[in-house]
Amino acid sequence: MLSLDRLQALAMVDRHGSIAAAAEQLHLTPSGVSQKLAKLERETGHRLLEPRGRGVRLTHAGRVLAEHASRMLTQCVTAEADLADLTEEILGPLRIGAMPSTVRRLLAPALTMLRARHPRLWPTLRDGEVVDTMPLLLAGELDLVVAENWAHRPTVIPEGVSKRLLLDEQAMVALPVDHPLAGRETVDLAELEGAAWTSCGPGSAAGEALVQAVRNQRVEPEVRYIVTEFPTQAALVEAGLAVALIAPLALQSVPGGVRLVPPEPALRREIHAVWRTDRENPAVRAGVAALAGAVPSSV
Protein backbone atom coordinates (compact mmCIF):
# COMPACT_ATOMS: atom_id res chain seq x y z
CA MET A 1 0.00 0.00 0.00
CA LEU A 2 1.27 3.47 -0.86
CA SER A 3 2.46 5.63 2.02
CA LEU A 4 0.28 8.71 2.58
CA ASP A 5 3.15 10.90 3.80
CA ARG A 6 5.18 10.06 0.68
CA LEU A 7 2.19 10.86 -1.51
CA GLN A 8 1.91 14.17 0.35
CA ALA A 9 5.56 14.92 -0.48
CA LEU A 10 4.86 14.30 -4.18
CA ALA A 11 1.73 16.45 -4.11
CA MET A 12 3.67 19.30 -2.49
CA VAL A 13 6.42 19.15 -5.13
CA ASP A 14 3.72 19.25 -7.80
CA ARG A 15 1.95 22.19 -6.15
CA HIS A 16 5.00 24.31 -5.27
CA GLY A 17 7.32 23.41 -8.13
CA SER A 18 10.45 22.30 -6.31
CA ILE A 19 11.73 19.95 -3.63
CA ALA A 20 13.01 22.90 -1.57
CA ALA A 21 9.61 24.63 -1.56
CA ALA A 22 7.86 21.36 -0.71
CA ALA A 23 10.30 20.77 2.14
CA GLU A 24 9.55 24.22 3.56
CA GLN A 25 5.80 23.55 3.51
CA LEU A 26 6.24 20.14 5.14
CA HIS A 27 8.77 21.43 7.72
CA LEU A 28 11.35 18.91 6.46
CA THR A 29 14.80 19.17 4.93
CA PRO A 30 15.11 18.89 1.13
CA SER A 31 17.08 15.71 1.71
CA GLY A 32 14.19 14.28 3.73
CA VAL A 33 11.71 15.02 0.93
CA SER A 34 14.06 13.49 -1.65
CA GLN A 35 14.30 10.31 0.41
CA LYS A 36 10.51 10.04 0.62
CA LEU A 37 10.21 10.47 -3.15
CA ALA A 38 12.92 7.90 -3.83
CA LYS A 39 11.06 5.36 -1.65
CA LEU A 40 7.82 6.23 -3.45
CA GLU A 41 9.46 5.52 -6.80
CA ARG A 42 10.54 2.10 -5.51
CA GLU A 43 7.03 1.40 -4.19
CA THR A 44 5.37 2.28 -7.48
CA GLY A 45 7.99 0.94 -9.85
CA HIS A 46 7.82 4.20 -11.84
CA ARG A 47 10.14 7.12 -12.23
CA LEU A 48 8.23 10.09 -10.81
CA LEU A 49 10.74 12.94 -11.17
CA GLU A 50 13.21 13.98 -13.83
CA PRO A 51 15.86 16.74 -13.94
CA ARG A 52 14.85 20.13 -15.31
CA GLY A 53 17.64 22.67 -15.35
CA ARG A 54 18.80 23.04 -11.75
CA GLY A 55 15.57 21.60 -10.44
CA VAL A 56 13.14 18.75 -11.12
CA ARG A 57 9.79 18.23 -12.75
CA LEU A 58 7.22 15.46 -12.56
CA THR A 59 7.19 12.76 -15.21
CA HIS A 60 3.91 11.68 -16.77
CA ALA A 61 3.65 8.93 -14.14
CA GLY A 62 4.45 11.50 -11.47
CA ARG A 63 1.67 13.80 -12.63
CA VAL A 64 -0.83 10.94 -12.69
CA LEU A 65 0.09 9.89 -9.15
CA ALA A 66 0.17 13.50 -7.89
CA GLU A 67 -3.40 14.01 -9.10
CA HIS A 68 -4.53 10.94 -7.15
CA ALA A 69 -2.50 12.07 -4.15
CA SER A 70 -4.16 15.49 -4.14
CA ARG A 71 -7.62 13.95 -4.11
CA MET A 72 -6.69 11.50 -1.37
CA LEU A 73 -5.27 14.24 0.84
CA THR A 74 -8.39 16.37 0.35
CA GLN A 75 -10.54 13.40 1.35
CA CYS A 76 -8.41 12.88 4.45
CA VAL A 77 -8.93 16.49 5.50
CA THR A 78 -12.68 16.07 5.02
CA ALA A 79 -12.65 12.86 7.06
CA GLU A 80 -10.78 14.58 9.90
CA ALA A 81 -13.31 17.43 9.87
CA ASP A 82 -16.25 15.01 9.94
CA LEU A 83 -14.74 13.14 12.88
CA ALA A 84 -14.12 16.40 14.71
CA ASP A 85 -17.77 17.33 14.18
CA LEU A 86 -18.82 14.22 16.11
CA THR A 87 -17.34 15.59 19.31
CA GLU A 88 -17.08 19.32 18.67
CA GLU A 89 -19.71 21.44 20.34
CA ILE A 90 -21.32 23.98 18.04
CA LEU A 91 -20.60 27.36 19.60
CA GLY A 92 -19.36 30.86 18.90
CA PRO A 93 -20.52 33.49 16.42
CA LEU A 94 -22.54 32.85 13.27
CA ARG A 95 -22.99 36.04 11.23
CA ILE A 96 -25.96 35.80 8.85
CA GLY A 97 -27.05 38.16 6.09
CA ALA A 98 -30.50 37.88 4.52
CA MET A 99 -32.93 39.79 2.30
CA PRO A 100 -35.73 41.56 4.16
CA SER A 101 -38.32 39.42 2.34
CA THR A 102 -37.04 36.30 4.14
CA VAL A 103 -36.60 37.61 7.68
CA ARG A 104 -40.13 37.19 9.08
CA ARG A 105 -41.04 33.73 7.84
CA LEU A 106 -37.64 32.08 7.39
CA LEU A 107 -34.95 33.72 9.52
CA ALA A 108 -37.06 34.25 12.65
CA PRO A 109 -38.01 30.55 13.02
CA ALA A 110 -34.49 29.44 11.97
CA LEU A 111 -32.90 31.62 14.66
CA THR A 112 -35.35 30.26 17.23
CA MET A 113 -34.40 26.74 16.19
CA LEU A 114 -30.68 27.50 16.49
CA ARG A 115 -31.13 28.93 19.98
CA ALA A 116 -32.95 25.80 21.12
CA ARG A 117 -30.56 23.31 19.52
CA HIS A 118 -27.25 25.07 20.13
CA PRO A 119 -27.45 27.35 23.18
CA ARG A 120 -23.75 28.25 22.96
CA LEU A 121 -24.04 29.39 19.36
CA TRP A 122 -24.27 33.16 18.98
CA PRO A 123 -26.07 34.00 15.71
CA THR A 124 -26.43 37.60 14.54
CA LEU A 125 -28.51 38.90 11.63
CA ARG A 126 -28.01 41.71 9.16
CA ASP A 127 -30.73 42.31 6.58
CA GLY A 128 -29.84 43.58 3.15
CA GLU A 129 -30.07 42.83 -0.55
CA VAL A 130 -27.76 40.24 -2.09
CA VAL A 131 -25.81 43.01 -3.80
CA ASP A 132 -24.88 44.20 -0.28
CA THR A 133 -24.45 40.92 1.60
CA MET A 134 -22.52 38.88 -0.99
CA PRO A 135 -19.44 41.18 -0.86
CA LEU A 136 -19.51 40.95 2.94
CA LEU A 137 -19.55 37.15 2.69
CA LEU A 138 -16.59 37.15 0.32
CA ALA A 139 -14.71 39.56 2.59
CA GLY A 140 -15.23 37.29 5.60
CA GLU A 141 -17.52 39.72 7.41
CA LEU A 142 -20.51 37.35 7.13
CA ASP A 143 -20.51 33.56 7.54
CA LEU A 144 -23.80 32.69 5.85
CA VAL A 145 -26.04 34.54 3.41
CA VAL A 146 -29.62 33.92 2.32
CA ALA A 147 -29.77 34.88 -1.35
CA GLU A 148 -32.53 35.00 -3.94
CA ASN A 149 -32.27 33.97 -7.56
CA TRP A 150 -34.94 34.86 -10.13
CA ALA A 151 -35.04 32.32 -12.96
CA HIS A 152 -35.30 34.94 -15.73
CA ARG A 153 -32.59 37.12 -14.15
CA PRO A 154 -30.13 34.81 -12.35
CA THR A 155 -27.89 35.96 -9.53
CA VAL A 156 -24.21 35.31 -10.19
CA ILE A 157 -22.71 33.07 -7.50
CA PRO A 158 -18.94 33.74 -7.27
CA GLU A 159 -16.32 31.02 -7.39
CA GLY A 160 -15.42 29.52 -4.04
CA VAL A 161 -18.98 29.80 -2.72
CA SER A 162 -21.19 26.82 -1.89
CA LYS A 163 -24.98 26.93 -1.94
CA ARG A 164 -28.02 24.91 -0.91
CA LEU A 165 -31.48 25.40 -2.37
CA LEU A 166 -34.01 26.15 0.37
CA LEU A 167 -37.13 27.12 -1.56
CA ASP A 168 -38.46 27.45 -5.11
CA GLU A 169 -41.61 29.57 -5.31
CA GLN A 170 -43.93 31.01 -7.93
CA ALA A 171 -44.01 34.82 -7.88
CA MET A 172 -47.47 36.39 -8.03
CA VAL A 173 -48.95 39.63 -9.32
CA ALA A 174 -50.69 41.49 -6.50
CA LEU A 175 -53.78 43.39 -7.64
CA PRO A 176 -56.49 45.31 -5.78
CA VAL A 177 -59.56 43.06 -5.50
CA ASP A 178 -61.57 45.48 -7.62
CA HIS A 179 -58.98 45.61 -10.41
CA PRO A 180 -60.41 44.56 -13.81
CA LEU A 181 -57.86 41.72 -14.05
CA ALA A 182 -58.25 40.46 -10.46
CA GLY A 183 -60.66 37.70 -11.47
CA ARG A 184 -58.33 36.14 -14.02
CA GLU A 185 -56.64 32.76 -13.60
CA THR A 186 -53.41 34.32 -14.93
CA VAL A 187 -52.33 37.83 -15.89
CA ASP A 188 -50.24 38.74 -18.92
CA LEU A 189 -47.80 41.40 -17.70
CA ALA A 190 -48.26 43.25 -20.99
CA GLU A 191 -51.89 43.92 -19.95
CA LEU A 192 -50.58 46.02 -17.05
CA GLU A 193 -49.09 48.65 -19.35
CA GLY A 194 -49.59 52.07 -17.81
CA ALA A 195 -50.19 50.70 -14.31
CA ALA A 196 -48.36 52.19 -11.33
CA TRP A 197 -46.06 49.62 -9.75
CA THR A 198 -44.57 49.33 -6.29
CA SER A 199 -41.30 47.42 -6.05
CA CYS A 200 -37.99 47.08 -4.30
CA GLY A 201 -35.39 49.64 -5.36
CA PRO A 202 -33.03 49.62 -8.34
CA GLY A 203 -30.11 47.24 -7.83
CA SER A 204 -32.13 44.82 -5.70
CA ALA A 205 -32.73 41.37 -7.16
CA ALA A 206 -36.51 41.68 -6.80
CA GLY A 207 -36.62 45.18 -8.28
CA GLU A 208 -34.47 44.23 -11.26
CA ALA A 209 -36.49 41.02 -11.74
CA LEU A 210 -39.72 43.03 -12.02
CA VAL A 211 -38.27 45.49 -14.53
CA GLN A 212 -36.79 42.69 -16.65
CA ALA A 213 -39.98 40.61 -16.58
CA VAL A 214 -42.16 43.51 -17.75
CA ARG A 215 -39.66 44.63 -20.38
CA ASN A 216 -39.61 41.08 -21.71
CA GLN A 217 -43.26 41.72 -22.61
CA ARG A 218 -42.18 44.89 -24.49
CA VAL A 219 -43.66 47.15 -21.83
CA GLU A 220 -41.80 49.71 -19.71
CA PRO A 221 -42.96 49.50 -16.06
CA GLU A 222 -43.75 52.69 -14.20
CA VAL A 223 -42.33 52.05 -10.71
CA ARG A 224 -43.90 54.83 -8.72
CA TYR A 225 -43.46 53.51 -5.16
CA ILE A 226 -40.04 52.12 -4.21
CA VAL A 227 -40.53 50.07 -1.05
CA THR A 228 -38.17 47.48 0.42
CA GLU A 229 -40.68 45.18 2.16
CA PHE A 230 -43.27 43.12 0.32
CA PRO A 231 -45.91 43.50 3.12
CA THR A 232 -45.76 47.29 2.67
CA GLN A 233 -46.05 46.85 -1.09
CA ALA A 234 -49.15 44.72 -0.46
CA ALA A 235 -50.60 47.52 1.69
CA LEU A 236 -50.15 49.98 -1.19
CA VAL A 237 -51.87 47.51 -3.51
CA GLU A 238 -54.77 47.11 -1.07
CA ALA A 239 -55.12 50.90 -1.00
CA GLY A 240 -55.57 50.86 -4.76
CA LEU A 241 -52.39 52.84 -5.38
CA ALA A 242 -50.34 50.27 -7.28
CA VAL A 243 -49.81 46.72 -8.47
CA ALA A 244 -46.83 44.60 -7.45
CA LEU A 245 -44.86 41.44 -8.14
CA ILE A 246 -44.93 39.60 -4.82
CA ALA A 247 -42.85 36.66 -3.53
CA PRO A 248 -45.35 34.69 -1.38
CA LEU A 249 -42.74 33.74 1.27
CA ALA A 250 -42.60 37.41 2.24
CA LEU A 251 -46.27 37.58 3.30
CA GLN A 252 -47.54 36.17 6.58
CA SER A 253 -51.03 36.50 5.12
CA VAL A 254 -52.65 38.08 2.08
CA PRO A 255 -54.54 41.30 2.91
CA GLY A 256 -58.28 41.09 2.31
CA GLY A 257 -58.16 43.78 -0.35
CA VAL A 258 -55.47 42.05 -2.41
CA ARG A 259 -55.75 39.28 -4.98
CA LEU A 260 -52.64 37.29 -5.95
CA VAL A 261 -52.71 36.11 -9.56
CA PRO A 262 -50.00 34.05 -11.31
CA PRO A 263 -48.25 36.03 -14.06
CA GLU A 264 -48.02 34.87 -17.65
CA PRO A 265 -45.33 33.82 -18.40
CA ALA A 266 -44.62 32.25 -15.01
CA LEU A 267 -41.89 33.81 -12.86
CA ARG A 268 -40.03 31.78 -10.27
CA ARG A 269 -37.79 32.78 -7.38
CA GLU A 270 -35.30 30.48 -5.66
CA ILE A 271 -33.97 31.03 -2.15
CA HIS A 272 -30.49 29.67 -1.43
CA ALA A 273 -28.24 29.47 1.61
CA VAL A 274 -24.72 30.39 0.47
CA TRP A 275 -21.37 30.34 2.26
CA ARG A 276 -17.67 30.45 1.50
CA THR A 277 -16.53 26.90 0.80
CA ASP A 278 -13.18 27.44 2.52
CA ARG A 279 -14.91 28.69 5.68
CA GLU A 280 -17.47 25.95 6.11
CA ASN A 281 -17.55 24.79 9.72
CA PRO A 282 -19.98 23.18 12.19
CA ALA A 283 -21.66 26.53 12.95
CA VAL A 284 -22.30 27.22 9.26
CA ARG A 285 -23.65 23.71 8.74
CA ALA A 286 -25.95 24.14 11.73
CA GLY A 287 -27.20 27.42 10.27
CA VAL A 288 -27.91 25.85 6.88
CA ALA A 289 -29.76 22.96 8.54
CA ALA A 290 -31.88 25.36 10.59
CA LEU A 291 -32.79 27.41 7.50
CA ALA A 292 -33.79 24.25 5.62
CA GLY A 293 -35.90 23.13 8.57
CA ALA A 294 -37.64 26.50 8.86
CA VAL A 295 -39.01 26.69 5.30
CA PRO A 296 -42.81 27.05 5.60
CA SER A 297 -44.71 24.06 4.19
CA SER A 298 -47.46 26.35 2.89
CA VAL A 299 -45.25 28.17 0.35
VOGU-3710 file (C-alpha; in Angstrom, 3 decimals, decimal comma):
1> mlsldrlqal> 0,000/0,000/0,000  1,274/3,465/-0,860  2,463/5,627/2,017  0,277/8,706/2,578  3,152/10,897/3,796  5,182/10,059/0,675  2,190/10,864/-1,510  1,913/14,168/0,346  5,560/14,924/-0,485  4,863/14,298/-4,185
11> amvdrhgsia> 1,726/16,455/-4,113  3,672/19,298/-2,488  6,417/19,151/-5,132  3,720/19,252/-7,803  1,948/22,188/-6,147  4,995/24,309/-5,271  7,321/23,415/-8,131  10,446/22,297/-6,306  11,730/19,954/-3,632  13,011/22,896/-1,567
21> aaaeqlhltp> 9,608/24,628/-1,556  7,855/21,358/-0,713  10,295/20,770/2,142  9,547/24,217/3,559  5,800/23,549/3,511  6,244/20,144/5,141  8,773/21,428/7,717  11,347/18,914/6,464  14,796/19,170/4,932  15,108/18,892/1,129
31> sgvsqklakl> 17,085/15,706/1,710  14,191/14,276/3,731  11,713/15,015/0,931  14,064/13,494/-1,651  14,303/10,312/0,409  10,507/10,042/0,619  10,207/10,469/-3,153  12,923/7,895/-3,826  11,063/5,364/-1,650  7,815/6,231/-3,451
41> eretghrlle> 9,460/5,516/-6,796  10,544/2,097/-5,508  7,035/1,400/-4,189  5,372/2,283/-7,476  7,993/0,941/-9,847  7,819/4,198/-11,836  10,142/7,124/-12,227  8,227/10,085/-10,807  10,738/12,945/-11,170  13,210/13,977/-13,831
51> prgrgvrlth> 15,859/16,741/-13,940  14,853/20,134/-15,308  17,643/22,667/-15,349  18,799/23,039/-11,754  15,571/21,596/-10,435  13,144/18,752/-11,123  9,788/18,231/-12,749  7,220/15,457/-12,558  7,191/12,765/-15,214  3,910/11,676/-16,769
61> agrvlaehas> 3,649/8,930/-14,145  4,450/11,498/-11,466  1,669/13,798/-12,627  -0,835/10,935/-12,693  0,087/9,888/-9,147  0,170/13,500/-7,890  -3,402/14,008/-9,097  -4,534/10,938/-7,150  -2,505/12,070/-4,151  -4,156/15,489/-4,140
71> rmltqcvtae> -7,623/13,947/-4,113  -6,690/11,502/-1,372  -5,266/14,240/0,836  -8,387/16,368/0,350  -10,538/13,397/1,352  -8,406/12,876/4,447  -8,928/16,492/5,501  -12,683/16,066/5,016  -12,651/12,861/7,058  -10,781/14,577/9,904
81> adladlteei> -13,311/17,431/9,870  -16,250/15,007/9,939  -14,739/13,137/12,877  -14,117/16,402/14,710  -17,773/17,332/14,178  -18,821/14,223/16,112  -17,342/15,595/19,306  -17,077/19,320/18,674  -19,714/21,439/20,345  -21,319/23,979/18,045
91> lgplrigamp> -20,598/27,357/19,597  -19,363/30,856/18,901  -20,523/33,495/16,423  -22,544/32,849/13,273  -22,994/36,035/11,228  -25,957/35,798/8,852  -27,053/38,161/6,095  -30,504/37,883/4,519  -32,928/39,787/2,302  -35,734/41,564/4,156
101> stvrrllapa> -38,318/39,416/2,340  -37,039/36,301/4,136  -36,598/37,615/7,684  -40,126/37,190/9,080  -41,042/33,729/7,835  -37,637/32,076/7,385  -34,952/33,723/9,520  -37,057/34,249/12,646  -38,006/30,547/13,015  -34,492/29,441/11,969
111> ltmlrarhpr> -32,900/31,616/14,661  -35,345/30,258/17,230  -34,396/26,737/16,187  -30,679/27,503/16,490  -31,128/28,932/19,978  -32,953/25,802/21,118  -30,560/23,313/19,515  -27,247/25,073/20,131  -27,451/27,349/23,180  -23,749/28,245/22,965
121> lwptlrdgev> -24,039/29,391/19,356  -24,268/33,163/18,982  -26,065/34,003/15,714  -26,429/37,597/14,537  -28,508/38,895/11,635  -28,015/41,709/9,158  -30,731/42,312/6,580  -29,837/43,582/3,149  -30,073/42,828/-0,546  -27,763/40,236/-2,086
131> vdtmplllag> -25,815/43,007/-3,800  -24,880/44,203/-0,285  -24,445/40,919/1,601  -22,517/38,876/-0,986  -19,444/41,179/-0,859  -19,506/40,947/2,937  -19,547/37,153/2,694  -16,588/37,148/0,322  -14,706/39,560/2,593  -15,226/37,285/5,598
141> eldlvvaenw> -17,523/39,723/7,411  -20,507/37,351/7,134  -20,510/33,560/7,536  -23,796/32,685/5,849  -26,044/34,545/3,409  -29,617/33,920/2,317  -29,770/34,885/-1,354  -32,527/35,000/-3,943  -32,273/33,967/-7,562  -34,942/34,858/-10,133
151> ahrptvipeg> -35,037/32,318/-12,965  -35,298/34,943/-15,726  -32,589/37,121/-14,145  -30,129/34,809/-12,352  -27,888/35,958/-9,525  -24,207/35,312/-10,186  -22,705/33,067/-7,503  -18,935/33,742/-7,266  -16,321/31,023/-7,392  -15,421/29,523/-4,040
161> vskrllldeq> -18,981/29,805/-2,724  -21,194/26,818/-1,895  -24,980/26,931/-1,940  -28,020/24,911/-0,908  -31,483/25,397/-2,369  -34,010/26,152/0,373  -37,130/27,121/-1,560  -38,457/27,450/-5,115  -41,613/29,570/-5,305  -43,935/31,013/-7,929
171> amvalpvdhp> -44,012/34,822/-7,879  -47,471/36,394/-8,031  -48,952/39,629/-9,323  -50,688/41,493/-6,499  -53,781/43,395/-7,644  -56,491/45,313/-5,783  -59,555/43,059/-5,496  -61,573/45,478/-7,616  -58,976/45,611/-10,411  -60,405/44,562/-13,806
181> lagretvdla> -57,865/41,719/-14,051  -58,248/40,459/-10,463  -60,664/37,703/-11,472  -58,331/36,141/-14,018  -56,640/32,762/-13,598  -53,411/34,321/-14,927  -52,335/37,829/-15,888  -50,244/38,741/-18,924  -47,804/41,396/-17,704  -48,264/43,245/-20,992
191> elegaawtsc> -51,891/43,924/-19,947  -50,584/46,021/-17,047  -49,088/48,652/-19,345  -49,591/52,071/-17,805  -50,193/50,702/-14,306  -48,362/52,193/-11,331  -46,057/49,615/-9,749  -44,570/49,325/-6,293  -41,301/47,421/-6,051  -37,987/47,083/-4,302
201> gpgsaageal> -35,393/49,636/-5,365  -33,029/49,616/-8,338  -30,115/47,239/-7,834  -32,135/44,821/-5,702  -32,727/41,368/-7,160  -36,509/41,684/-6,802  -36,616/45,184/-8,280  -34,473/44,231/-11,256  -36,491/41,022/-11,739  -39,719/43,026/-12,020
211> vqavrnqrve> -38,273/45,486/-14,528  -36,791/42,686/-16,647  -39,982/40,614/-16,582  -42,162/43,511/-17,749  -39,665/44,629/-20,380  -39,611/41,076/-21,709  -43,255/41,718/-22,611  -42,181/44,886/-24,488  -43,664/47,146/-21,834  -41,804/49,705/-19,713
221> pevryivtef> -42,956/49,502/-16,064  -43,748/52,691/-14,198  -42,330/52,046/-10,711  -43,896/54,834/-8,718  -43,459/53,507/-5,163  -40,043/52,117/-4,208  -40,533/50,069/-1,049  -38,167/47,476/0,425  -40,675/45,183/2,159  -43,265/43,122/0,323
231> ptqaalveag> -45,910/43,499/3,117  -45,757/47,291/2,668  -46,048/46,847/-1,086  -49,150/44,724/-0,463  -50,596/47,516/1,694  -50,155/49,980/-1,191  -51,866/47,512/-3,510  -54,773/47,106/-1,070  -55,118/50,902/-1,002  -55,568/50,859/-4,764
241> lavaliapla> -52,393/52,840/-5,383  -50,339/50,273/-7,282  -49,815/46,723/-8,470  -46,826/44,599/-7,453  -44,855/41,436/-8,136  -44,928/39,597/-4,815  -42,850/36,664/-3,526  -45,351/34,689/-1,376  -42,744/33,742/1,268  -42,604/37,410/2,245
251> lqsvpggvrl> -46,274/37,584/3,295  -47,540/36,173/6,582  -51,033/36,495/5,121  -52,653/38,080/2,081  -54,537/41,301/2,906  -58,283/41,087/2,309  -58,157/43,783/-0,349  -55,469/42,047/-2,414  -55,750/39,278/-4,977  -52,644/37,291/-5,950
261> vppepalrre> -52,712/36,110/-9,557  -49,999/34,052/-11,310  -48,251/36,026/-14,062  -48,022/34,867/-17,655  -45,333/33,817/-18,402  -44,616/32,245/-15,015  -41,895/33,809/-12,865  -40,025/31,783/-10,270  -37,785/32,779/-7,379  -35,304/30,479/-5,656
271> ihavwrtdre> -33,972/31,031/-2,147  -30,490/29,672/-1,426  -28,237/29,473/1,614  -24,716/30,388/0,473  -21,373/30,336/2,261  -17,668/30,447/1,500  -16,528/26,895/0,800  -13,184/27,442/2,520  -14,913/28,692/5,676  -17,472/25,946/6,112
281> npavragvaa> -17,546/24,794/9,725  -19,981/23,175/12,189  -21,657/26,528/12,951  -22,299/27,217/9,263  -23,650/23,706/8,740  -25,947/24,141/11,732  -27,198/27,424/10,272  -27,914/25,850/6,880  -29,758/22,962/8,539  -31,884/25,364/10,586
291> lagavpssv> -32,785/27,407/7,499  -33,785/24,255/5,620  -35,900/23,133/8,566  -37,637/26,502/8,858  -39,007/26,691/5,298  -42,811/27,047/5,605  -44,707/24,065/4,191  -47,456/26,352/2,887  -45,250/28,168/0,354
//
